[in-house]
Amino acid sequence: MCGICGIVNFNGRSVVEAGLKKINKLLCHRGPDEEGYYINGKCSVGLGMSRLSIIDLATGSQPIYNENKTIAVVLNGEIYNFQELRKDLEGRHKFYTKTDTEVIVHLYEDYGVGCLEYLRGMFAFALWDEKRKRLFISGDRLGKKPLYYTRINGNFYFASEMKSFLAVSEFRKEINLEAVHYYLTYQYIPAPMTIWKNVFRLEPANFLVLNSGGNLKKERYWEIDLREKTNLTFEDAKKRLKVLLTEATKIRLNSDVPLGAFLSGGIDSSIVVGLMSEISQKPVKTFTIGFEESEYSELKFARVVAKYFGTEHHELIVKPDFLGILPKIVWHYDQPYADSSALPSFYVAEMARRNVKVALTGDGGDENFAGYLRYKAMKISSFVAPFFTPVPKAFVDWVLGKTRFLHAPDSKRFYRYIHRFIQPLKQSPGRRNLIWHAAFTTQMKNYIYSD
């Protein structure tokens, strides 16, 4: 994890290095190994980065340039297929490092913004093109690496974290009330909105181009194709999935520093650890957090997996000081985020950092493979909902009103689930899904809102 930032001035003044360093300093926790800067006084452009060294520790310092230094790039993340790309590019370009960042520069020289089609990885990068006098910024396809941008007094700023804008004295901290509304629904703020007015987060699979006239163009370069593309049996699908997951794991193990894995003992992280164990020549370092309350602790499951795959297992039972670490978590998340998983994630990351620099996880498995209860509810509702269509809404509301006690925290969980399941059955599938995801209902929000 690195941090990148930058400034493009449109007031005729050159970027002041001290000001750029103040912005970058607020990202130093993302990249404690070194910092680097590019300042072009002619064009009033500055790029900064804080580096966590993972690949090419000796010569991978950023910014990275092309042969005549008319292009400069800073990268947060990793390009997984950089070695394959480099083999093709070496016939046309001269490389001076072994880092993955350098392939971005030369791909851009050959294909312009079309270079994104070739990149496979988790990344956010910013590239200054001196000849075209333009700034090119992009994130990865799923938005894994964050990037925020804003205009302050007409000048353009970007950074990996919003807190960097606090270093700009003219920045106005105004709450975006529309974002609060969405936060109360989703428990997070969906991009491109942020908690601050006039600050935006770059959406997944999008890029920005800022020209010398200050015009900003945003464009989407990729989206998931949901049309059916294969006709596999269940057995063939399992084999194909194993091949894909093995290859995806293998390319993520390319590193010049120690790697490990977060292991909860659930299906997702256990699969990742299993594949890492198959590929790695040494025992995988695994990390698990446990709690004294057995209801919330996953230690016993993680131990089974660690023993089966012979990992170098590390575990820690914590007595969470939630109030004590809350200010630190708030500081790192930058804006409201209500997922309680942030707490155990903090503890396991803190423990892993003492042993490794990079850790793989199983995050995203539930979303991709329908692992949450609400996905089952959606499937069941497709059969049940048609029977509710002829039932008058007034009658459904009356029944739900009579069973409002089922919302009570001390009532049985099963009955509360049934109540929550029935409530939106007369709605469209999309609306139904939204209601099941919502933390605060429209009624609750209208109750707490002022004019």
PyMOL commands that set and color helices and strands:
alter all, ss='L'
color gray80, all
select helices_A, chain A and resi 17-25+82-89+101-118+162-167+177-186+234-251+267-279+299-309+322-333+342-352+365-368+373-388+393-402+404-407+413-422+429-437+442-448
alter helices_A, ss='H'
color red, helices_A
select strands_A, chain A and resi 3-8+34-40+45-51+64-65+71-79+121-129+134-139+148-152+155-159+199-201+206-210+216-220+259-262+285-291+312-318+358-360
alter strands_A, ss='S'
color yellow, strands_A
deselect
rebuild
show_as cartoon
